[in-house]
């Protein structure tokens, strides 16, 4: 694919992931939703919005849709890292920028506008309700599907240059779909507020500190999913103690390619006597970092149930990922991803933590019924972790591992 070419992505087969993200299922599956998201063909002005802020009929902000623009950076093995850069445009997702819409010149009188966006400072309707159905002139399904996808990266993810907030829009859409008479959409029961502690066991800790950590988890009732690297055979003891205490152990991958990833899965099972059901990506020296869809495809081949949805996505619930082929055709994948994590650790120094920030931003996620994932390294900021977990558990959320939540998801949402 040349740097100037763009193949429009066909998002139709990703509709199932989008409906699940909106909290609904279609009966019969897919077919009514496929037609519903066909944009109105009435005459109008075609536009492409770098970002699409959306508002309901009362003027309430629902959020912003904007397919991600990411930067990558090569993680070195023994030298200074390179500068962040845009990924080479070798895949359709690298060129999927903006949200397409049509500003209709005239609509039938029976159409009642229910969704609006801003263009050149003016509010324009982009969805209507009429005769028991909805009509869209904005690619809302496509933009939501893009948030559930992640470009395949050659080098480790560094940051996102634009922002989006899709959950409010997804919740609004799910509510509107279930209001349609005889359309076959049914609400999926909303999950309870859920907390998962994600631990990245990058550096070994003494047995006394491991005892303290397990005691903290038992006292607070918090369940953890703990990722282990494979560079230290001595981690078997810590992993076994985690597993025997009722927590999950998973692969914290450093692999740079498919063969290396699959080899890690086999070694993980031999070493720990547990097949990893999911993975997180290590970002330290010598690793590949987070590689988006590339890693998702390896995880699917390895038979995993969940992967990682990297930071800078405002998604706080378990969801089904979307894969996009080189032919620019998207589809709903079997792989799930948990809510995007909040990192307690900002660095390795004692004061390099985000306790104050997490005390502000995590409780609202739980209050809204979301999946709050808190990430910590067991050798860092133990006192802050204790304060955070004790505070969060005051509201009595349930607490589960990633694998438990993925199993529950398939039972309630399964393809």
C-alpha positions in Angstrom: 0.0 0.0 0.0 1.5 3.3 -1.0 1.6 6.2 1.4 -1.0 8.1 -0.6 -3.5 5.3 -1.2 -6.5 4.7 1.0 -8.8 1.7 0.8 -12.2 2.4 2.4 -12.8 -0.2 5.2 -15.9 -2.3 5.0 -17.1 -2.4 8.6 -20.3 -4.3 8.0 -19.1 -7.6 9.5 -17.9 -5.8 12.6 -21.6 -4.9 13.4 -21.8 -7.6 16.1 -18.9 -6.2 18.1 -20.5 -2.7 17.9 -23.9 -4.0 19.0 -22.3 -5.8 22.0 -20.4 -2.6 22.8 -23.7 -0.8 22.8 -25.1 -3.3 25.2 -27.6 -4.9 22.8 -28.0 -8.1 20.6 -29.9 -8.4 17.4 -32.4 -11.2 16.7 -32.0 -12.5 14.1 -28.3 -11.7 14.4 -26.8 -9.0 12.3 -29.3 -8.7 9.4 -31.5 -5.9 10.7 -28.5 -4.0 12.0 -26.8 -4.2 8.7 -29.6 -2.4 7.0 -30.1 0.1 9.8 -26.6 1.4 9.5 -26.7 2.1 5.8 -26.5 5.8 5.6 -29.3 7.8 4.1 -28.9 8.3 0.3 -30.8 11.6 0.2 -29.0 14.4 -1.5 -26.6 16.3 0.7 -23.1 17.5 1.2 -20.5 14.8 1.9 -18.0 15.8 4.7 -15.3 14.1 6.6 -14.9 15.2 10.2 -11.5 14.8 11.9 -13.5 14.3 15.0 -17.3 14.1 15.4 -18.7 15.5 18.7 -22.2 14.2 19.1 -25.2 15.6 21.0 -28.7 14.2 21.7 -31.9 16.1 21.0 -31.7 17.9 24.4 -28.2 19.2 23.6 -26.5 16.9 26.0 -23.0 15.9 24.9 -22.7 12.2 24.3 -19.0 12.1 23.5 -16.6 12.3 20.5 -15.8 9.8 17.7 -12.5 10.0 16.0 -10.6 7.0 14.5 -7.2 6.9 16.3 -4.0 8.5 15.1 -1.2 6.7 16.8 2.6 7.1 17.1 5.1 4.2 17.7 8.6 4.1 19.0 11.2 1.3 18.7 12.1 -0.1 22.2 15.8 -0.6 22.3 17.7 -3.6 23.8 20.7 -1.7 24.9 20.7 1.8 23.6 18.6 5.0 23.8 15.1 4.7 22.2 14.3 6.3 18.9 12.0 9.2 18.6 8.2 8.6 18.3 6.9 8.6 14.8 3.8 7.8 12.8 3.6 4.1 11.7 4.3 3.4 8.1 1.0 3.3 6.2 1.1 -0.4 5.3 -2.4 -1.3 6.4 -5.9 0.2 5.8 -6.3 1.1 9.5 -3.2 3.4 9.3 -5.2 5.6 6.9 -8.6 5.4 8.6 -8.8 9.0 9.7 -12.0 11.0 10.4 -15.7 10.2 10.4 -17.7 10.4 7.2 -21.1 12.1 7.3 -23.6 13.7 4.9 -25.3 17.0 5.7 -28.7 16.4 4.2 -30.2 19.4 2.3 -33.8 18.4 3.0 -35.5 15.6 4.9 -39.2 14.4 5.1 -41.4 16.2 7.6 -42.0 12.9 9.4 -38.3 12.6 10.4 -37.6 13.8 13.9 -33.9 14.6 14.5 -32.4 12.8 17.5 -28.6 13.1 17.0 -26.5 16.1 16.1 -22.9 17.0 15.3 -20.9 20.2 14.9 -19.5 21.3 11.6 -17.9 24.7 11.0 -19.5 25.8 14.3 -23.0 24.9 13.3 -25.1 22.1 14.8 -26.4 19.7 12.1 -28.7 16.7 12.6 -27.1 13.3 11.6 -29.8 10.9 12.8 -33.5 10.8 12.8 -36.4 8.7 14.1 -39.3 8.0 11.8 -42.0 5.3 11.5 -40.4 2.9 14.0 -36.9 3.1 12.6 -33.7 5.2 12.7 -32.0 6.9 9.8 -28.4 7.9 9.9 -26.4 10.3 7.7 -23.2 9.7 9.8 -21.1 6.5 9.8 -21.7 5.9 13.5 -21.3 2.1 13.3 -18.0 2.5 11.4 -16.6 5.0 13.9 -17.5 2.9 16.9 -16.0 -0.2 15.2 -12.8 1.7 14.6 -12.5 2.3 18.4 -12.7 -1.5 18.9 -9.9 -2.1 16.4 -6.2 -1.3 16.7 -3.8 -1.0 13.8 -1.1 -3.7 13.4 2.1 -2.1 14.6 5.7 -2.9 13.6 7.1 -1.1 16.6 5.7 -0.6 20.1 2.8 1.8 20.6 3.8 5.2 22.1 0.8 7.4 22.2 -2.4 8.6 20.6 -2.5 12.1 19.0 -6.2 12.5 19.0 -8.9 11.6 21.5 -12.3 10.0 21.5 -14.9 9.1 24.1 -17.1 6.4 22.5 -18.9 4.8 25.5 -21.5 7.5 26.0 -22.4 7.4 22.3 -22.5 3.6 22.4 -24.8 3.6 25.5 -27.1 6.2 23.8 -27.3 4.1 20.6 -28.0 0.9 22.5 -30.9 2.6 24.3 -32.3 4.0 21.0 -32.1 0.6 19.3 -34.1 -1.2 21.9 -36.8 1.4 21.7 -37.5 0.5 18.0 -40.7 -1.6 17.8 -40.3 -5.0 16.2 -36.7 -4.4 15.3 -35.4 -7.4 17.1 -32.9 -5.6 19.4 -32.7 -6.8 23.0 -30.8 -5.2 25.9 -28.0 -7.2 27.4 -28.1 -7.1 31.1 -25.6 -4.5 32.3 -22.7 -5.8 34.3 -22.1 -4.9 37.9 -19.3 -2.4 38.8 -16.2 -4.5 38.7 -12.6 -4.0 39.8 -9.6 -6.0 38.6 -6.1 -5.4 39.8 -3.6 -6.0 37.0 -0.1 -6.8 38.2 2.9 -6.7 35.9 5.5 -8.9 37.6 8.5 -7.3 35.9 10.9 -7.7 38.8 11.0 -10.4 41.4 10.1 -9.4 45.0 11.3 -11.1 48.2 9.0 -13.8 49.7 8.2 -11.4 52.6 6.8 -8.8 50.2 4.9 -11.4 48.3 3.4 -12.5 51.6 2.4 -8.9 52.3 0.8 -8.6 48.9 -1.2 -11.8 49.2 -2.3 -10.7 52.6 -3.4 -7.3 51.2 -5.4 -9.0 48.5 -7.1 -11.3 50.9 -8.0 -8.6 53.4 -9.5 -6.3 50.7 -11.0 -9.2 48.8 -9.5 -8.0 45.5 -8.8 -10.4 42.7 -5.8 -9.9 40.5 -4.6 -11.0 37.1 -0.8 -11.1 37.3 1.4 -11.1 34.2 4.7 -13.0 34.3 7.7 -12.6 32.0 9.6 -15.7 31.0 13.1 -14.4 31.5 13.3 -15.8 35.1 12.7 -19.4 36.0 12.6 -18.5 39.7 9.3 -16.8 39.2 7.6 -20.2 39.3 7.2 -20.0 43.1 5.6 -16.6 43.0 3.3 -17.6 40.1 2.3 -20.8 41.9 1.5 -18.9 45.1 -0.6 -16.4 43.1 -2.5 -19.2 41.4 -3.1 -21.2 44.5 -4.5 -18.1 46.3 -7.2 -17.9 43.6 -5.7 -15.3 41.4 -5.0 -15.5 37.7 -1.5 -15.8 36.1 -1.1 -14.7 32.5 1.5 -14.1 29.9 3.4 -10.7 30.0 4.8 -11.0 26.5 8.1 -9.6 25.1 7.8 -11.4 21.7 8.6 -9.5 18.6 6.9 -11.9 16.2 4.3 -14.7 15.9 6.7 -17.6 16.4 8.2 -16.0 19.5 4.7 -15.4 20.9 3.6 -18.9 20.3 6.8 -20.2 21.8 6.2 -18.0 24.9 2.8 -19.6 25.3 4.2 -23.1 25.2 7.0 -22.3 27.6 4.5 -20.5 30.0 2.4 -23.7 30.1 5.4 -26.0 30.7 6.9 -23.8 33.4 3.8 -22.8 35.3 1.5 -25.8 34.5 -1.2 -23.4 33.4 -2.2 -22.5 29.9 -2.4 -18.6 29.6 -5.8 -17.5 28.7 -4.7 -14.0 27.9 -1.7 -11.6 27.7 -0.5 -8.1 28.4 2.4 -6.5 26.6 5.7 -5.6 28.4 7.1 -2.2 27.5 10.6 -2.5 29.0 13.9 -2.8 27.3 14.3 -5.8 25.0 10.5 -6.2 24.4 8.5 -5.4 21.4 5.9 -3.4 23.3 2.3 -3.3 22.4 1.7 -4.2 18.7 -2.1 -3.9 18.5 -3.8 -6.2 16.0 -0.6 -8.1 15.3 -0.6 -9.4 18.8 -4.3 -10.0 18.8 -3.9 -12.4 15.8 -1.2 -14.3 17.6 -3.3 -14.5 20.7 -6.2 -15.9 18.7 -3.9 -18.5 17.1 -2.7 -19.5 20.6 -6.3 -20.1 21.7 -6.4 -17.2 24.1 -9.8 -15.7 25.2 -8.6 -12.1 25.8 -5.8 -9.7 24.8 -4.9 -6.2 25.7 -6.5 -2.9 24.6 -3.8 -0.4 25.1 -4.0 3.0 26.9 -5.5 6.1 25.4 -8.8 4.5 24.6 -11.7 5.5 26.8 -13.3 2.1 27.1 -14.0 0.9 30.6 -15.7 -2.5 30.0 -15.0 -5.9 28.5 -15.6 -5.8 24.8 -15.1 -7.9 21.6 -12.2 -6.6 19.4 -12.5 -5.9 15.7 -9.9 -7.2 13.2 -9.3 -5.6 9.8 -7.7 -7.5 7.0 -5.2 -6.3 4.4 -8.2 -6.3 2.0 -9.9 -3.6 4.2 -12.7 -5.9 5.3 -13.4 -5.8 9.1 -14.9 -8.6 11.2 -15.9 -9.2 14.8 -13.2 -11.4 16.4 -13.4 -14.1 19.0 -10.9 -12.3 21.1 -12.1 -10.0 24.0 -10.3 -7.1 25.7 -10.9 -5.8 29.2 -11.4 -2.2 30.1 -8.4 0.0 29.5 -6.3 0.2 32.6 -5.4 3.0 35.0 -1.7 2.9 35.9 -0.8 3.6 39.5 2.9 3.6 38.6 4.3 6.6 36.8 7.9 5.5 37.3 10.1 3.6 39.7 10.9 6.4 42.2 8.9 6.5 45.5 6.9 9.6 44.5 6.3 8.6 40.9 2.7 7.4 41.4 -0.8 8.6 40.4 -2.6 7.8 43.6 -4.3 11.2 43.9 -5.5 11.0 40.2 -6.7 7.5 40.5 -8.7 8.3 43.6 -10.5 10.9 41.5 -11.1 9.0 38.2 -11.6 5.3 39.2 -14.6 5.7 41.5 -16.8 7.3 38.8 -16.1 4.3 36.5 -17.3 1.9 39.2 -20.3 4.1 40.0 -21.4 3.9 36.3 -21.1 0.1 36.3 -17.9 0.0 34.4 -14.8 -2.3 34.6 -12.0 -0.5 36.4 -8.6 -2.0 35.8 -5.9 -0.8 38.1 -2.3 -1.6 37.0 0.6 -1.9 39.4 4.1 -3.5 39.6 4.4 -5.5 42.8 7.7 -4.0 43.7 6.5 -0.4 43.5 4.2 1.8 45.6 2.8 -0.8 47.9 1.5 1.7 50.4 -0.3 3.7 47.7 -1.7 0.5 46.3 -3.1 -0.4 49.8 -4.7 3.0 50.2 -6.2 2.8 46.7 -7.7 -0.7 47.1 -9.1 0.0 50.5 -10.8 3.2 49.2 -12.2 1.6 46.1 -13.6 -1.4 48.0 -15.6 0.8 50.3 -18.3 1.0 47.6 -18.3 -2.9 47.5 -17.8 -3.5 43.8 -17.3 -7.1 42.8 -13.8 -8.0 41.9 -12.9 -10.6 39.3 -10.0 -11.8 37.1 -9.8 -11.1 33.4 -10.5 -14.8 32.6 -13.6 -14.9 34.8 -15.0 -11.8 33.1 -14.2 -13.1 29.7 -16.0 -16.4 30.5 -19.0 -14.4 31.8 -19.0 -12.2 28.7 -19.2 -15.1 26.3 -22.1 -16.6 28.3 -24.1 -13.3 28.1 -22.9 -12.0 24.7 -21.5 -15.0 22.8 -21.5 -15.1 19.0 
